[in-house]
Amino acid sequence: MYAQNRAESDDMFQEICIQAWRAYPQFKGESKFSTWLYRVSINTAISWIRKEKKYRLWDRDPYIGP
């Protein structure tokens, strides 16, 4: 849903897995694991989109236009 194509979706999934692996030691069990994983996934996807949007703006040639 957050990716524009299959390759971007695969890259985003890999980044979500990495972020979940890194964040797991901070999981305190105060919520269900699925809820915690959902939040990690959503936050990673939003960060991914912001980062990609920034790179897309930098990649545009100012003489050619959008």
Contacts in CASP RR format, 6 or more apart in sequence:
PFRMAT RR
TARGET T0000
AUTHOR 0000-0000-0000
METHOD contacts of the structure
MODEL  1
MYAQNRAESDDMFQEICIQAWRAYPQFKGESKFSTWLYRVSINTAISWIR
KEKKYRLWDRDPYIGP
2 12 0 8 1.000
2 45 0 8 1.000
2 46 0 8 1.000
2 48 0 8 1.000
2 49 0 8 1.000
3 9 0 8 1.000
3 11 0 8 1.000
3 12 0 8 1.000
8 52 0 8 1.000
12 44 0 8 1.000
12 45 0 8 1.000
12 48 0 8 1.000
15 44 0 8 1.000
15 48 0 8 1.000
16 40 0 8 1.000
16 41 0 8 1.000
16 44 0 8 1.000
16 45 0 8 1.000
19 40 0 8 1.000
19 43 0 8 1.000
19 44 0 8 1.000
20 37 0 8 1.000
20 40 0 8 1.000
20 41 0 8 1.000
23 40 0 8 1.000
27 33 0 8 1.000
27 36 0 8 1.000
29 36 0 8 1.000
60 66 0 8 1.000
END
